[in-house]
Amino acid sequence: VPSPQVGEPTYAKKLTSQDFRLNLTRPAVELERVVRLGRAFTTDGGRRLVILEATVVDGHHGLPGQLEGTTLGTGAGGPELVLVKPEGSRAMPAADWARGRRETGQVLGIEA
């Protein structure tokens, strides 16, 4: 049964592109929610890396931004990257992208 809204309406601010930048010191669950919005990104060697799909891996401990296989270190837990889109490329499975990375020691989210 419909009922009228009670109280004053609230308004949300317009989201900007920086709202979709992943803060890798935050918990993995929070980052996965941003990924589900559809435009989440971080950087890899100064180039934008759009995260299209990720799942949360419990119990993962790694430094924020450190990539182990396809699992990314964060503040708590770790999102496992499933589908990514590197700047200037097509969307691809994260495992293929990780195998082809040139900057193997580079931490994600840090500008070059």
Stockholm file with secondary structure:
# STOCKHOLM 1.0

chainA/1-112         VPSPQVGEPTYAKKLTSQDFRLNLTRPAVELERVVRLGRAFTTDGGRRLVILEATVVDGHHGLPGQLEGTTLGTGAGGPELVLVKPEGSRAMPAADWARGRRETGQVLGIEA
#=GR chainA/1-112 SS CCCCCCSCCCCCCCCCGGGGBCCTTSBHHHHHHHHHHSCCEEEETTEEEEEEEEEEETTCCCCTTCEETTEECCSBSEEEEEEEEETTSCCEEHHHHHHHCSCTTCCTTCCC
#=GC SS_cons         CCCCCCSCCCCCCCCCGGGGBCCTTSBHHHHHHHHHHSCCEEEETTEEEEEEEEEEETTCCCCTTCEETTEECCSBSEEEEEEEEETTSCCEEHHHHHHHCSCTTCCTTCCC
//
